[in-house]
Amino acid sequence: MKSIITAILLLGVAMHVHSQTPTDDLMMKKGQICIAALYEYGTWDQYWEGKYLRGNQNIGTLTRQMVMPMVAFGITDKFNLIVGLPYVRTEASGGNMDGVKGIQDLSFSLKNKWLEKEAWKGKVSLFTNISFNTPASNYLSDYIPFSIGLGTQELGARAIAAYRLNQGLYFRGSLAYLWRGQTEAERPYYYNNGSYYTTFMDVPNAMNYNLTIGQWLLENRLRVEATYANLYCLSGDDIRSYNMGQPTNKMDFAFVGGFAQYYLKNVKGLGIIGYYNHFVNGRNMGKFDMIGGGLNYQFQLIAQK
């Protein structure tokens, strides 16, 4: 279920002195800091068993709630650091299985702007991003769909390209490769297209791409976006009939989403965030609908000389 982290990365920017996230084309200036807090509520009552969409009356509707604090800091004008630490809670409306709650994975992300050039009637920008996630608590990963994460370290490399017209319309695309390690289960045997007599499970590596179209409005105080995102694993097995999932599964998804952020005119640096995502396709995971919102506040932490 760690693919939900993609929705977390839709945090936005602050007014006029724009902060940024690992997947967008925005950068903070040297010495600026942005503190953001996001709440997300997601549910599903159908899931993909392999590629087959089915219901699960044993658990009814699964609910996943997340509180996500994030901090972004401008090391230089072209080099920014982003840190996040989500708290996740899961529960179901039916059945006799308990949900879980706890701190998930600590994430670090470094983004670098390589190019910004005037082109046609706008501006072209190119970025790279390196990220690292590691479990921040001893949660049980082999408890899907209730698990709060995959319980493995992840190293990601992302390229981002963007084009913004002078009147505020913009287009953005990003492509990432995610290297993942192993997670430890509380059982000495599992099946993954063959028998494995060990507690360690290999979590599949994955590719992720995002395509976004957006517009700045109201003198750059309102930003609206529409996004299509896809994540697919490069290996892994399918959930077997009438069995629970496990971290070795090939967890793929695609979603469409809408995002908006409004920067308050009379409170410099304060922004309000809102978004909605709908999963349109997937494999070995729930068919989620998500709604989220939050606040971010940006200010100059270190004065520039």
N, C-alpha and C positions, 0 to 999 in steps of 0.2 A: 504493500500500500504506500510505499515511499514515493510513488509517482505523484501523490497529492502535493508534494513539495513544489511541483510546477506552479500550482495555483498560488502558493505562498509568494512566489517571486513576482507577483503582479503588484507589489507595493509601489507607491508612486513618488511624487516629487513635491518640493515645497515652492512657494511662490517666488517667482522672479530669479532666485538663486537656486537653480534646479538641482536637487539631489538625484539619486539614481539607484537602480537595482541591477542584479546580474544579467538580465535579459534585455534591457532597453538601451537607448542610445544617448543617455543623459549622464553628465559628469558634474560632481561638485568641485568647487575651487579649493585650493590649498587652505587647510585649516578649518573648513566648514564641517559641521556634524549634523546629521539628521537622525532623530529618534522616532521610531514608528511602532505602532501597536495595531495588530489586526486580529479580528475575530472571524472565524469561518464556521459555517454550519452546513454539513453535507449529509445526504441520505440516499439509500438505494433499497429497492425491494425486488430487484432482479440483478442477476450477475451472469457473466459469461463463463461457462464451463468449457474450456477450450474456446472455440468460436461460437458455441451454441448458447444463446441467451435463454435463461430459464429463471423461474422463481425459486425461492427457498422458504417454504412455509414453516420450517423448523425454527427459524429465527425471526420471521416476519420482516420488519423494516429495520435495517441497520442505520444507526446514526453515528456520525463522527463529528466531534466538535474540536476546535483548535484555537488556542490563543498564541499569537506569534509576535514576540518583540523582536525588533531589528534595529541595528545601529549601523550607519554608513558614515565614513570619514574620508575627507579629501587629504590624502598624503601629499599629493601634488595636484596641479590642475589636470594632469593627464593620467593619474594613477590613484585609484580609490579602493578602499577596503570596506567590505560589508560583512557583518556578523549577525547570525540569527539563532534563536533557541526556542523551538516551539514546545508547547504543552498540549497534549492530545488526550481526548477521552472518547471511548467507544462504548456503545450499548445497543441492545436489540429490543424490539417490542414484544418478541415471543420467545418460546423455547426456554431451556433451563441452563444456558451458558451465560456466564457473567462477562460483562465488558471489562475493560481495563482503562487505567488512566496513568499519566506520568509524563515526565520530560522525555522528549524524543532524541533528536540528533543535533549536536552543535555544528553549525556550518560557518565556514570562512570562504570569502570570495574576493579575489583581486581582479580588478578590471583596468585595462589600459587602452587609452585612445591613441591609435596609430596615425589616423589621417582625418583631416577635416578640410574640405575643399569646396569652393564655390563651383557650381555646375548648373548650366541651363538657367532656370529661374529659381534655384534653391541651393541646397548644400548637401554634399555627400560625406558620410562619416563611416569609418571602419574601426572596430574594436576587437579585442580578445579578452577572454575571461577565464581564469583558473579558479576552480572551487574545490573544497575538501569538506566532507561531512564525516562525523564519527559519533557513535552512540554516546549520549551524555548520561544515561542511566542503565541499570541492569534489567531492561525490560525483556519479556519473552517474545522473540520474533516468530517462532513456530506456533502461532495461535491465530492464523488468518481465518476469517476476516477481522477478528477483534484486535489483532496486534497493532500497536501504534507505530511500528516501523519494521524495517528489514534487519536491523541489528548488525549491519556491516559498515565498514568504511567505504567511502566512495570518493574518487578523484575525477573531476570533470574538466574538460577543455572545450571552450565555446568560441565561435567566431560570430560577430554581429555586423551587419551592414544596414545602413539607413539612408534614406533620402527625404529631405524635408523641403517643401516648397515655401517660398517667402510668405505666402498668405496663410500658412499654418497647417496645411494638409501634409501628412507624412506617411511613409511606408517603411516597414522594418522587417528584417528576416534574421533568424539566428539558427545555427546548427551546432550541436554539442555531442561529444562522445563521453560516456560515463563508464569508468573502470570501477568494478566492484570486487570486494573480497569475499570472505566466508563469514557465515554466521553460525553460532553454536545452538543446537537444539537440546531439549531435555529428553532425548530418547536415543538409544544406541543403534537404531536401524531406521532406514527410510528407503523409499523406492523412487528412482528418477530415471526412467527408461532402463532400469536395471537395479539390482539390490546393492545397497551401501551399508556396511556395518561400521558406522562411525557417527559421532554426534555433530560433525561439521558438515555444513551444506554450502555448496558453491552458489552464490547469487549471480545471475546472468548480467553481463555487461549490456549496455543499452545505448541507443541513439535517440536524440531529441531534437525536433525542429519546431520553431514558432514563426508564424506569418501574421503580421499586424498591419492594419490601416487605422489611422487616427487623425484627429483634428484638434488644433488649439483654437479656443474661442474666448470671447469676453476679455480681450487684451491679455491673452495668455494666462487667465485665471481659471479657465475650465479646460480640461483635457478629456476627450472621449475616445475610446478605442474599440475595435472589433478584432478578435484574435482567433486563429485556428492553430491548435497545438497538437503534436503527435509525439508519443514516446513508444519505442518498440525495442524489445530485448533481442539480442543477437543469438541467444540460445535458450535452453530451458525446456521443461516438460509442461504438459497440460494437466489440469485437475482431472482426476479420474472420476467416473460416474459415482455420484452419491458419496464423495469423499471431500474432506476439507482441503483448501489450498495449502501450499507450503512455500518457503522462500525460494526454492529452485524453479518455481513456475515461470513460464514465459508470460510476463505481465505487460500487455500492450494496451494503449488507449489512444483515443482521439477526442478532443472536445472543442466546442465553439464557445466563445465567451464575449461578454460585454463588460467594459470597464469605464469608470468615470472618476474624476477627481476635481474637486473645487477648492481653490485657494482663497481663503477669506481676505476680503479687501482691506478690512480695518485691523487685522491681526497679522502682521508680517511674519511669514515663515510657517503659518499653520494651515494644513491641508486636510480635507475630508475625503475619504476613499470609499468607493462602493463597487462591487462587481458581482457577476453571475456567470457560472460555467455549467454547461450541459454536455455530458459525455454522449457522443454519437456512435462510437464504435469501441470495441475492446476485446480483450482476451484474458481469461483467468482473473477477472476482477469485477467489482461491482459497477453497475451502471448509475453513476453518481449524478445528482444535481446539487450544486453548491451555491450558496450565497454568502457574501462576506462584506465586511466593512471595517473601517478603522480611522485612525488619525496619524498624522506625522507632523513633526515640528523641527524646523531647521534653523540653525544660528551659527554665527562665526565663533568657534571655540578658541582658535589661536589667531591673533591679529597678524596680518601680513605686513612685513617690513617694507 
